[in-house]
Amino acid sequence: MSRQTERTMDGFPVRVVTLENEHTKAVVTDIGARLLELHVPDRNGTRADVVLGRPSFKEMFDDRSYLGATAGRYAGRIARGRFTLDGKEYQLATNEGANHLHGGTRGFDQYAWSTVVHDDEEAVTFYRLSGDGEEGFPGSLATKVTYRLDGPSLGITMSATTDQPTIVRLVHHSYWNLSGHDSGTILDHVLQLNSSHYIPVDAELLPHGEVRPVEGNPYDFRKPKTFGQDNALIENSGAGRVSAGSAGYDDIWVLDGSGMRVVGSLTDPASGRRLELATDQPGVCIYVGGYLDGEPAKGGGTYPAFAGVTLETTGFPDDVNFPHFPSPVLRPGEVYTNQMRLTFSAA
């Protein structure tokens, strides 16, 4: 049964909503429309919290790893923060070197959203109005994010409308560790992905505009394999961040098919937990957490590198500057949507 509680941060209310059924428990908050906890059973029926998180609400407001958050208004990178729409050039806030990332200096993850709990189901919807000119974006954007438990599935639906032509791309940015958020690395997790192509990127994690086949290279997950098998082969400088050795995967795959469909699965052999991913998006960004080493963890202590993996259903990087990529442009009268469904099982 859904329940809502209020806590405080610097004297201001913070809303926390718990959704629970016989299969799982999800805990979310209005701070960044964020998933705080997700408890699912292993093969023996023992539940564990499988999403990474911060120790306190205050640290969520300065979380550059976006643990569990809704990232936007444009999630991903835009080269130099510039784009042209209907003949007019726009300059966005730049917050990763010279580039724009995940909404800018203060993205959607750093705001408290309005909260409406659904009385007739295990669901909650968060609402936010982003004003014209926020972080340099044109138009007022009305956004909502709904979390819904349905049996063993957690559904996350993000949608938005605008009063002026603008660009939008929202992602859910949880890091998953199916052994438990504090159980070490995900390098032994097994990924299977229905993807025949990926988007190559440069040292700033920006695309060249190419779409390459995964055949014969480390990006091929069409057959199940562990992240650790080829992770060290990925040359990823993390847009200027420093890491000992390879930081591993932080890339976007082009998903086969269209419409709402199952696109892959993540399995933890140790616990038997399995996550099946479905989405209506053309791509998924998979980041294996190579730069998480030393990051403060909920419950105390710190996370190691590769402590969790993101499954960010999304469009393509810097797509507004590549006409052959699916367009992120949203116009008045249209509705942007990004749906994902995470279904958990164990064997």
N, C-alpha and C positions, 0 to 999 in steps of 0.2 A: 504494500500500500504506500502511495506517495506521501511524503511528509516534508514539511518545510521548517527550517529553524533559522534564527537570526543570531549572528555573532558580530563582533565588532573589530574594526581595524582603525587605529588612531581615532577612536570615538565615532566612526561611521559604521552603519549597519552593513553586514555582508550576509547575503542569503545563500543558504546551502539547502539543496533539495536531494532527498534520497528516494530512489526508485527501486523497488524490490519485488521479485516474484520467486517462485520455487526454484528457479534455475540460477538466478544471478542477482547481484545488487550493484547499482550504479549510484555514485554520489557526484553531483554537479554543483557549480556555483555561478552566481551572476558575474563574478570577476572574470571577464574575458569569455563569458559563455563557455565555461571550462569544465572538462571532465576531471574530477579529482581522484576518484577511485572506481575500479570495476573488479568485482569479486566473482570468480568463476571456478567451478570444481575441476579437479584433476581426475585421473582414471580411478582413484579410490574414493571420490566424492568429497575430497578436502578442498575447501575454497582458498584461493589466494588472490590478492590484489595485483592485477597484471598491468597497471599503467604507472609510469614514473610520475613523480610530483615533487613539489617544493615543500619545505618544512613549515612555511607560514604564508598567510595571505599577503603580507607586506612584500615578501620576496617574489610573489607572482607578478607584482607591478613592475618589476625590473628584471624579468626573466627573458633573456635574449635567446633561450633555447625553446621558448613557447610551449612548455610542457602542458599538454592537455587542452590547449587554448584553441579558440576560433581565431584564425589569422586572417586579416583583411585590412582595408577594403580590397587590396590586391595582394594576394599571397603569392610568393615567388619573387623573382628578380626582374627589374626593368633596367636596362643599361643606361647609366648616367641619369636615371630618373626621368627620362624624356620620352614623350610620344606626341604624335600629331593626330587629332581627331577632327574630322570635318573641316580641314584646312587650318586649324588653330593648334599651335604648339603649346604643350603643357610641361611645366617643370615640377616634379614631385619632390618631396623630402627625400634626401639620400642618407641612409643610415648604415650601409655596409660599404665602407670605402666611398667610391664615387657613385654607387648604385643604390637603387631602391629595393628594399626587402620587406615583405610581409606587412605592408601598410605604412611604413615610414617610422619616424621618430616616436610617435605614439600611435600605434595601431590599435585595432579592435580588441586585442588581448589585454590592453591596459585601461579599459573602461569597465565600469559597472553597468550591466544591462538591466532593463526592466524584466521582471519575472512573472510568469503566469503558470501556475500548476494546473494540470488537467484533472478534474475531479473524477472523471469517468474512466480513466485509464492510467497506466503507469507512464506518464509523460509530463514534460515541462517544456515551455517555450520561452526563450529569451528574445527581447526586442531591443533594437538600437537604431536611432536616427543619426546618421553621419551628415553633418552640414556641408553645404556648398563651399568648396575651398579647403576643407580639412585635409591637411598633408599635401595640398596642391591639387586634389581631385575635383573635377567639375561636378556640379549637381548635388542635390540632397539625396541620400541613399537610405531608404527604409529597409532594414534588415531584420530577419528573424531566424532563429536556430531552434529546432525542436529535437529533443532527445526522447526516444520512446523505447520502452522495453516490451517485447512481444515474445513470450516463451524464452528460448535461449538466444534470441537476437536483440542486439542494440541497434536501433535505427537512428541515424543522424541526418536531418534534412536542413540544409541552409538555403535561404531564398532572399531575394532583394528586388526592389523596384526603385525607379529613379524619376525625377522631374525634369532632368536634362540628359542629353547624351553623355555617357561616362563609360568607364571601364570597371569591371568588377570580377574578382576571382577569390572566393572564400575557400579555406581548407580547414579540416579538423586535424589538429597537430599533436595527437597523443603519441607517446612512445610506448611500444608494447614489449613486455618481457613475459612470456607465457609461463615461465617457471616462478614468477613473482617479481615484483618491481625491484626487490633488493637482493636478488639471487645471483648476481654476477653478469655475464655477458650473454648476448644472443647469437654469438658466432656459431653455435651448434644448432640453432633453429633452422628448420627446413622451409624454404620458400618454393612454391610453385606458382607461376604467373602465366596467364594467357596473353602473351605479348611476343610478337615477332620482330618488333622494332623498338629502338630507343632514340633519345635526343642527345647527341654528343654536345659537350660543353667545354669551354676553355678554362683557364686558371682562375677566372673570376666566377666560375659556374654559370656563365652566360652562353647561350647557344650560338652556333654559326648559321643556323637555319637548315641544317641537314637533318634527315631522318635515316638512320642506318639499321640494317638487319642485325639481330642479335646472334645470328648463326655464326658459330666458330669463335666467339669471344666471351669474356667473363660475364656479359650481361644476359646470357641465355639461361632463363629459369623456366623454360617451357616444360622441362622435366624437373622434378623436385631435386634440390640440392641445398646444402647448408650455405649460409653466408660465408663461413670461414673457408670454404673450399677455394674461392677465387678472390676474396676480399683484398688480400695484400697486393693483388695485381692491378688494382684500381689506382691510377695516379690522380689523387685528389688533394689539392693544396688548400681546399676549404676557404676559398676567397681570401687568402692572406693569413688565415689562422695557422698556428704552428702545432704540429703533432709529431710524436716520435713514431716514425714509420708511416705507413699508408693510413690515411683516415678512412679509406674505404668508400663504399657506395654512398652517393648523394646525388641521385640522378632521376630523370623522368623517363618512364617507359610508356610507349604507345600501346594502349590496350586493344586487343582484338574485339571485334563486334561493336554494337551500338545499343543504345537504350539501357534500361536497367537489366544487368546480367551479372552472373558470378564470374569474377575475373581472376581468382586465384585463392591460395590458402597459405597459412603460416602454421607450422606444427613444431611443438617442443617435444622431442623424443623422451626427455627425462620424466616429464609429468604426464605426458599423453594429451595435453591440451592442444586443441586445434581451433584456429580462427579461419572461417571462410568469409571472404570479402566479396561483396556485390556493390556495384555502383552504376550510375548513368553517365559517368565522365569519360572523356577520351584518353586520359592518362592517369598515372599514379607516380608520385614522387616517393621514393624509398631512400631514407637516410638512416644509416646504421649506428648513428650516435658516436662517431669517431672523435668528436670534440667534447664529450661529456665528462671526461676525466676530471675529478675534483669538484664537480657541481654538487651543491647542497641537496640532500635527498630528504624526502618526507620520512619521518620517524627517526631522523638523526643520521649522522655520517655523511658520506659523499658517494656519488656514483662513479664507477670506473668508465673508461672508454668502452663503447659498444654495449652499454647497459640496456639499451632499448632501440627499437626500430620503428620509424614512422611509416604509415601507409596513407599518404595524403592524396586522396582522389582529387583530380585537378585537370586543368588544361595544360598547355605547353609553356615553357619558360619564355619570358619576354615576347609573348605572342602578339602583343599589340604592335610590335615593330617588324613582324614577319607576316605579310599578307597571305601566304600559303598555309599558315597555321590556323587552327580554329580561333575565331575572333572572340575577344573578351568584351566587346562593345555591348553595352546595354542602353536601350533607348526608352523614352516614355511609352507606356502602354505594354512593354514587354516584362516578363518575369524571369529573372535569373534563378536557376536551381542547381544545387549540387547534393545528390542523394548518395548516402552510403549505408550499407547494412552489414553488420559484423555478427556472424552466427558462430556460437561456441559449442564445442563438443569435446569429448575425451575418449581415448581408447588405449 
